[in-house]
């Protein structure tokens, strides 16, 4: 364990809230708008409301779990305590799939913004992806405190850009532009739902993109100053901020430039400004550059997330143990480099952000089902477990999130059945690795395993 330690006390609740916002803020700048092409504005609005409700309910549950079991394993650690080793590993792997693939999707959007700005003389997209991975993995290897502070500054720039977009575009808003996609012949199709009821289901994946990865805040538990107080405060503040900005983008981007025009854009915010103002303006240029900062913030922060999830699974023996080695600066360098290499290969070979979004969302939704189930099980099985925070509404709240998460899993197959099926196959192979190999090689001294041993000992005493 001495070679597998993280730097404690590096983050208070403000940095944790910044981390939660940074995970997701790229979703406001690009990606969500692709949902207009499958659901129209009405379908995407319903998807946003449903997924916003799911995430809000789930975040309240995670605030409780992270204050109760504060480890770097986060979701895997919660499920390990509630659902046993298999449930813990399944949750951890689903989260790892989400976090390893999401930066690859974001890298493709970074490439789109860079090319829209005409930077670097028409450089090949794969070079942009490589530079992003090398620079930002390098900063994370340098140190967690330094990485979180850099991330906080980049995120602040992105938030300023979103605010500038809102103030600059609100006067250009025209409700009629929200409904400029012609209705199809699908069941239930109308001006509000041009792709019918099935369009709502297909849009759920893109509704998730507004909030994807905010659940990663508890991964910083072992590096926070006071996890019992800081974790709930940080993740809830982040969620409220994301709800506000997500609603504003959903309303103003298609409401100023038209839903049809925005449905296929790689850089919707600056493009919406140019359409609304009839050409390039200082606001479009500023939002384009700052939008790049928003994409970088999410890219940068999700690298942190996947490294901590892989570190925890490896430290406990669920995955090869060498992946959890830390450097002299207490950073898990191998857990940063290995998924980063995989993500770069995915981005460079596919160059398809929409495809990668669907893969990431499949892993995310599977983990959400298991995370909400873990909260419900722990509330029923261990009602007297010391909790630094209690979820408003208790298990009713996380039951709502559980049902919506199950619907979202099904929705991934509506958007791209091949991508969802391949990802499901990889997930099943990982479960096979656990069942036939790694479950016989778990590390009893890892924090998540110690929690389980304490629980077992207490049960035997009773």
C-alpha positions in Angstrom: 0.0 0.0 0.0 2.9 2.4 0.6 3.5 2.5 -3.2 -0.2 3.1 -3.8 -1.0 6.3 -1.9 -2.8 9.5 -3.1 -2.1 13.0 -1.8 -4.6 13.8 0.9 -6.1 17.3 1.6 -5.5 18.6 -1.9 -9.1 19.7 -2.6 -11.8 21.5 -0.6 -15.5 21.8 -1.6 -14.9 24.7 -4.0 -12.4 22.7 -6.0 -14.7 19.7 -5.8 -17.6 21.7 -7.2 -15.2 23.0 -9.9 -14.2 19.5 -10.7 -17.9 18.5 -11.1 -18.6 21.4 -13.4 -15.4 20.7 -15.3 -16.3 17.1 -15.9 -19.4 18.2 -17.8 -19.1 21.7 -19.1 -17.9 20.5 -22.5 -21.4 19.0 -22.9 -22.8 22.6 -23.0 -20.4 23.5 -25.9 -20.9 20.6 -28.2 -22.4 17.1 -28.5 -25.9 17.7 -27.0 -27.1 19.4 -30.2 -26.8 16.1 -32.1 -29.9 15.1 -30.2 -31.9 17.6 -32.3 -31.3 15.4 -35.4 -32.9 12.4 -33.7 -35.6 14.0 -31.5 -36.1 17.6 -32.6 -36.2 20.3 -30.0 -39.3 18.9 -28.2 -37.8 15.5 -28.0 -34.5 16.8 -26.7 -36.3 19.0 -24.2 -38.2 16.0 -22.8 -34.9 14.1 -22.7 -33.2 17.0 -20.9 -36.0 17.1 -18.2 -36.0 13.4 -17.7 -32.2 13.0 -17.5 -31.9 16.1 -15.4 -34.3 14.6 -12.9 -32.4 11.3 -13.0 -29.1 13.0 -12.3 -30.5 15.3 -9.6 -31.9 12.3 -7.8 -28.8 10.3 -8.2 -26.5 13.1 -7.1 -28.4 13.3 -3.8 -27.8 9.6 -3.4 -24.1 9.9 -4.3 -23.7 12.8 -1.8 -24.8 10.5 0.9 -22.7 7.5 -0.3 -19.5 9.6 -0.7 -19.8 11.1 2.8 -20.3 7.5 4.2 -17.7 5.6 2.3 -15.0 8.2 1.2 -12.5 6.2 -1.0 -10.9 6.7 -4.4 -13.0 3.8 -5.6 -16.2 5.9 -5.3 -18.9 4.1 -7.3 -17.0 0.8 -7.3 -16.5 1.2 -3.5 -20.2 2.0 -2.9 -21.4 -1.0 -5.0 -18.7 -3.3 -3.4 -20.2 -2.6 0.0 -23.8 -3.0 -1.1 -23.7 -5.6 -3.8 -20.5 -7.6 -3.1 -17.4 -8.1 -5.2 -19.1 -8.9 -8.5 -21.5 -5.9 -8.2 -18.5 -3.7 -7.2 -16.4 -4.8 -10.2 -19.3 -4.4 -12.6 -20.0 -0.9 -11.4 -16.3 0.0 -11.6 -15.9 -1.4 -15.1 -19.0 0.4 -16.4 -17.6 3.7 -15.0 -14.2 3.0 -16.4 -15.7 2.4 -19.9 -17.5 5.7 -19.6 -14.5 7.7 -18.4 -12.0 6.1 -20.9 -14.2 6.8 -23.9 -15.7 10.2 -23.0 -12.3 12.1 -23.4 -11.9 10.5 -26.8 -15.3 11.9 -27.8 -14.3 15.3 -26.4 -11.0 15.2 -28.3 -13.0 15.0 -31.6 -15.0 18.1 -30.6 -11.7 19.9 -29.6 -10.5 19.1 -33.1 -13.7 20.6 -34.5 -13.3 23.9 -32.6 -9.6 24.1 -33.5 -10.4 23.7 -37.2 -13.3 26.2 -37.0 -10.8 28.7 -35.7 -8.3 27.9 -38.5 -5.5 27.3 -36.1 -2.2 25.6 -36.9 -2.7 25.7 -40.7 -5.1 22.8 -41.3 -3.3 20.3 -39.0 -4.5 16.7 -39.1 -7.1 16.0 -36.4 -5.2 13.0 -34.9 -2.3 15.4 -34.1 -4.6 17.6 -32.1 -5.9 14.5 -30.2 -2.3 13.4 -29.5 -1.2 16.8 -28.2 -4.2 17.0 -25.9 -3.5 13.6 -24.4 0.2 14.2 -24.0 -0.1 17.7 -22.4 -2.9 17.0 -20.0 -1.8 13.6 -18.9 1.6 15.1 -18.2 0.0 17.8 -16.0 -1.8 15.1 -14.0 1.4 13.1 -13.5 3.0 16.3 -12.2 0.6 16.5 -9.3 -3.1 16.4 -8.3 -3.1 19.8 -6.5 -1.6 21.5 -9.5 -3.9 19.7 -11.9 -7.0 20.6 -10.0 -6.0 24.3 -9.8 -5.2 24.4 -13.6 -8.6 22.8 -14.2 -10.4 25.3 -12.0 -9.0 28.2 -14.0 -9.8 26.7 -17.3 -13.4 25.9 -16.1 -13.8 29.5 -14.9 -13.0 30.8 -18.4 -15.5 28.4 -19.9 -18.2 29.5 -17.5 -17.5 33.2 -18.4 -18.0 32.2 -22.1 -21.3 30.6 -21.4 -22.5 33.7 -19.5 -21.3 35.9 -22.4 -23.2 33.8 -24.9 -26.4 34.1 -22.8 -26.2 37.8 -22.6 -25.2 38.3 -26.2 -27.9 36.0 -27.6 -31.0 36.5 -25.5 -32.1 39.5 -27.6 -31.9 37.3 -30.8 -34.2 34.6 -29.4 -37.1 33.5 -31.6 -39.3 30.7 -30.3 -40.3 29.7 -33.9 -36.8 28.7 -34.7 -37.0 25.9 -32.1 -39.5 24.1 -34.3 -38.1 24.5 -37.8 -37.6 20.8 -38.4 -40.3 19.3 -40.6 -42.3 16.5 -38.9 -41.7 13.0 -40.2 -44.2 10.1 -40.7 -43.2 8.6 -37.3 -45.8 7.7 -34.8 -46.7 10.7 -32.7 -44.9 13.1 -35.0 -45.8 16.8 -34.7 -44.2 20.2 -34.9 -43.1 19.8 -31.3 -41.9 16.2 -31.8 -40.9 16.0 -35.4 -39.5 12.4 -35.0 -42.4 11.2 -32.9 -42.3 9.3 -29.6 -39.3 7.2 -30.7 -37.3 10.4 -31.1 -37.7 11.2 -27.4 -36.1 7.8 -26.6 -33.3 8.4 -29.1 -32.7 11.8 -27.6 -32.2 10.5 -24.1 -28.5 9.7 -24.9 -27.9 13.4 -25.8 -29.9 14.6 -22.8 -27.4 12.7 -20.7 -24.5 14.5 -22.4 -25.5 17.7 -20.5 -24.6 16.0 -17.2 -22.4 13.0 -18.1 -19.6 12.4 -15.5 -20.7 14.7 -12.7 -21.0 11.5 -10.7 -17.2 11.4 -10.8 -16.8 14.0 -8.0 -16.6 11.3 -5.3 -13.5 9.8 -7.0 -11.5 12.6 -5.3 -12.6 11.5 -1.8 -9.1 10.4 -0.7 -7.7 13.7 -1.9 -10.2 16.0 -0.3 -9.8 17.9 2.9 -13.0 16.8 4.7 -14.9 14.3 2.6 -17.9 14.0 4.9 -18.7 17.7 4.5 -16.9 18.6 1.3 -18.2 15.8 -1.0 -22.0 16.5 -0.6 -21.6 20.3 -0.9 -19.3 20.1 -3.9 -21.3 17.6 -6.0 -24.7 19.3 -5.3 -23.4 22.8 -6.2 -21.9 21.4 -9.4 -25.3 19.8 -10.3 -27.3 23.0 -9.7 -24.8 24.9 -11.9 -25.1 22.4 -14.7 -28.9 22.4 -14.7 -29.0 26.1 -15.1 -26.4 26.3 -18.0 -27.8 23.2 -19.7 -31.3 24.7 -19.8 -30.0 28.0 -21.2 -28.0 26.4 -24.0 -31.0 24.1 -24.9 -33.2 27.2 -25.2 -30.9 29.8 -26.8 -28.7 27.9 -29.3 -31.5 26.5 -31.5 -33.8 29.4 -30.5 -31.4 31.9 -32.2 -29.9 29.8 -35.1 -32.6 27.2 -35.7 -32.9 23.6 -34.6 -32.2 22.2 -38.0 -29.0 24.2 -38.5 -27.7 23.3 -35.1 -28.5 19.6 -35.4 -25.2 18.6 -37.1 -22.8 21.3 -35.9 -19.5 20.4 -34.4 -19.2 23.9 -32.8 -22.8 25.0 -32.2 -22.3 28.0 -29.9 -20.0 30.2 -32.1 -21.9 29.0 -35.2 -25.2 30.1 -33.6 -23.7 33.5 -33.0 -22.5 33.9 -36.6 -26.0 32.9 -37.9 -27.8 35.2 -35.5 -25.6 38.2 -36.2 -25.1 37.5 -40.0 -21.4 37.0 -39.8 -18.3 36.8 -37.6 -18.2 39.0 -34.5 -16.0 39.4 -31.5 -18.5 37.4 -29.4 -18.3 34.5 -31.8 -14.5 34.5 -31.7 -14.5 34.8 -27.9 -17.0 32.0 -27.4 -15.1 29.9 -29.9 -11.8 30.3 -28.1 -13.4 30.0 -24.6 -15.5 27.1 -25.8 -12.2 25.3 -26.6 -11.3 26.0 -22.9 -14.6 24.3 -21.9 -13.9 21.2 -23.9 -10.3 21.1 -22.5 -11.7 21.4 -19.0 -13.9 18.3 -19.4 -11.2 16.5 -21.2 -8.7 17.4 -18.5 -10.9 16.5 -15.6 -12.2 13.2 -16.9 -8.6 12.1 -17.3 -8.5 12.6 -13.5 -11.6 10.5 -13.1 -10.6 7.5 -15.2 -7.2 7.3 -13.5 -8.7 7.2 -10.0 -11.3 4.6 -10.9 -8.6 2.4 -12.5 -6.3 3.0 -9.6 -8.9 1.8 -7.1 -9.8 -1.3 -9.1 -6.2 -2.2 -9.6 -5.2 -1.5 -5.9 -7.8 -3.9 -4.8 -6.7 -6.6 -7.3 -9.7 -6.5 -9.6 -7.5 -5.4 -12.4 -3.7 -6.0 -12.8 -2.0 -4.5 -9.7 0.8 -2.8 -11.5 -1.7 -0.2 -12.8 -2.1 1.3 -9.3 1.5 2.2 -8.7 2.0 5.8 -7.8 4.9 8.2 -8.3 6.9 10.2 -5.8 4.3 12.9 -6.2 1.5 10.5 -5.3 0.0 10.3 -8.8 -1.1 7.0 -10.4 0.9 7.5 -13.6 0.2 4.1 -15.2 -3.5 4.5 -14.5 -3.2 7.8 -16.4 -1.2 6.6 -19.4 -2.9 3.3 -20.2 -6.5 4.5 -20.7 -5.2 7.6 -22.3 -3.5 5.5 -25.0 -6.7 3.6 -25.6 -8.7 6.8 -25.8 -6.3 8.4 -28.3 -6.5 5.3 -30.5 -10.3 5.4 -30.4 -10.4 9.1 -31.3 -7.9 8.8 -34.1 -9.4 5.8 -35.7 -13.1 6.7 -35.5 -13.0 10.6 -35.5 -16.7 10.3 -34.7 -17.8 12.1 -31.6 -21.4 10.9 -31.8 -20.3 7.2 -31.9 -18.0 7.7 -29.0 -20.8 9.5 -27.0 -23.0 6.5 -27.4 -20.3 4.1 -26.2 -19.6 6.3 -23.1 -23.2 6.7 -22.3 -23.8 3.0 -22.4 -21.1 2.5 -19.7 -22.5 5.4 -17.7 -26.1 4.3 -17.7 -25.2 0.7 -16.6 -23.2 2.2 -13.7 -26.1 4.5 -12.8 -28.5 1.5 -12.4 -25.9 -0.1 -10.1 -25.1 3.1 -8.1 -28.7 3.9 -7.3 -29.4 0.2 -6.4 -26.4 0.4 -4.1 -27.9 3.4 -2.2 -31.2 1.6 -1.8 -29.6 -1.6 -0.6 -27.4 0.1 1.9 -30.3 2.1 3.3 -32.3 -1.1 3.8 -29.4 -3.3 5.0 -27.4 -0.9 7.1 -29.8 1.9 8.3 -27.5 2.8 11.2 -24.3 3.2 9.1 -22.8 6.6 10.1 -23.7 9.1 7.3 -22.3 12.6 7.0 -25.3 13.5 4.8 -28.7 11.9 4.1 -30.5 12.0 0.8 -33.8 14.0 0.8 -36.6 11.6 0.2 -34.3 8.6 1.0 -34.8 5.5 -1.3 -37.8 7.1 -3.1 -35.4 9.6 -4.6 -32.8 7.0 -5.8 -35.6 4.7 -7.0 -36.7 7.4 -9.4 -33.2 7.7 -10.7 -32.9 3.9 -10.9 -36.0 3.6 -13.2 -34.8 6.4 -15.4 -31.3 4.9 -15.6 -32.8 1.6 -16.8 -34.7 3.4 -19.5 -31.6 5.2 -20.6 -29.7 1.9 -20.9 -32.3 0.7 -23.4 -32.2 4.1 -25.2 -28.5 3.6 -26.2 -29.6 0.8 -28.5 -32.1 3.1 -30.2 -29.3 5.5 -31.3 -26.7 3.0 -32.4 -27.4 -0.7 -31.8 -24.0 -1.8 -33.1 -22.0 0.5 -30.8 -24.1 -0.4 -27.8 -23.9 -4.1 -28.6 -20.1 -4.1 -29.0 -19.7 -2.1 -25.7 -22.0 -4.6 -23.9 -19.8 -7.4 -25.3 -16.7 -5.8 -23.9 -18.4 -5.4 -20.5 -19.4 -9.1 -20.5 -15.8 -10.1 -21.3 -14.6 -7.9 -18.4 -17.0 -9.7 -16.0 -15.6 -13.0 -17.3 -12.1 -11.8 -16.4 -13.3 -11.1 -12.9 -15.2 -14.3 -12.4 -12.5 -16.7 -13.7 -9.4 -14.8 -12.6 -9.2 -11.7 -10.5 -11.8 -12.5 -7.8 -9.3 -15.1 -6.6 -6.6 -12.4 -6.3 -8.2 -9.6 -4.4 -6.1 -7.4 -2.0 -7.6 -7.6 1.5 -5.8 -4.4 2.7 -7.3 -2.1 0.1 -9.7 0.4 1.6 -12.8 -0.9 -0.2 -12.1 -4.4 0.8 -11.4 -3.3 4.4 -14.9 -1.7 4.5 -16.4 -5.1 3.4 -14.4 -7.0 6.1 -15.6 -4.6 8.8 -19.2 -5.1 7.6 -18.7 -8.9 7.7 -17.1 -8.8 11.2 -19.9 -6.6 12.6 -22.5 -9.0 11.1 -20.8 -12.0 12.8 -20.7 -10.2 16.2 -24.5 -9.5 15.9 
